[in-house]
Amino acid sequence: MDDMSGVFTSTTERTAWNIAARHLARGQKDPVMMIVDGIEEERRRCIELLQAAAGGGAEIPAFMADPDHQW
């Protein structure tokens, strides 16, 4: 279990700071790119969770892997 007595009160905060720090360390200052990075990271995590729960051969819905997928 995470120790919530430190600087960050949640894993969400820790992830947000991690993403922001990576971008700022590269000299990037565009908050939109930071948010895009966070959304894509969360999408990858959701796909990994789905594969872990349903098995390696699980079919990933097209719209989940590619949100710009045309129906």
C-alpha positions in Angstrom: 0.0 0.0 0.0 1.3 3.5 -0.7 2.4 5.7 2.1 0.2 8.8 1.7 2.0 10.8 4.4 4.7 12.0 1.9 4.7 14.8 -0.6 2.1 13.2 -2.8 -1.3 12.2 -1.5 -2.2 9.9 -4.3 -0.7 7.9 -7.1 -2.6 10.2 -9.5 -0.6 13.2 -8.1 2.7 11.2 -8.3 1.9 10.3 -11.9 1.1 13.9 -12.8 4.3 15.2 -11.3 6.2 12.4 -13.1 4.8 13.4 -16.5 5.3 17.1 -15.8 8.9 16.6 -14.7 9.8 14.5 -17.8 8.5 17.3 -20.0 10.0 20.1 -18.1 13.4 18.3 -18.0 13.3 18.3 -21.8 12.6 22.0 -21.9 9.0 21.6 -23.0 6.5 23.9 -21.5 3.3 23.1 -23.4 0.7 21.8 -20.9 -1.3 20.3 -23.7 1.5 17.9 -24.5 1.8 17.0 -20.9 -1.9 16.1 -20.8 -1.7 14.2 -24.1 1.2 12.2 -22.6 -0.9 11.4 -19.5 -3.9 10.3 -21.5 -1.8 8.0 -23.7 -0.1 6.6 -20.7 -3.4 5.8 -19.0 -4.7 4.3 -22.3 -1.7 1.9 -22.4 -2.2 1.0 -18.7 -5.9 0.2 -19.4 -5.0 -2.0 -22.3 -2.4 -3.8 -20.2 -5.0 -4.3 -17.4 -7.5 -5.7 -19.9 -4.9 -8.1 -21.4 -3.9 -9.2 -17.9 -7.5 -9.9 -16.9 -8.7 -11.5 -20.1 -5.5 -13.3 -21.1 -2.8 -12.6 -23.6 -5.0 -13.5 -26.5 -7.7 -11.0 -25.6 -9.0 -8.9 -28.5 -8.5 -5.2 -27.7 -11.4 -3.1 -29.1 -10.2 -0.9 -32.0 -11.5 2.3 -30.4 -9.5 1.5 -27.2 -6.2 1.0 -29.1 -6.9 3.9 -31.5 -9.4 6.5 -30.3 -9.4 8.0 -33.8 -10.6 4.7 -35.3 -13.4 5.2 -37.8 -16.5 3.1 -37.0 
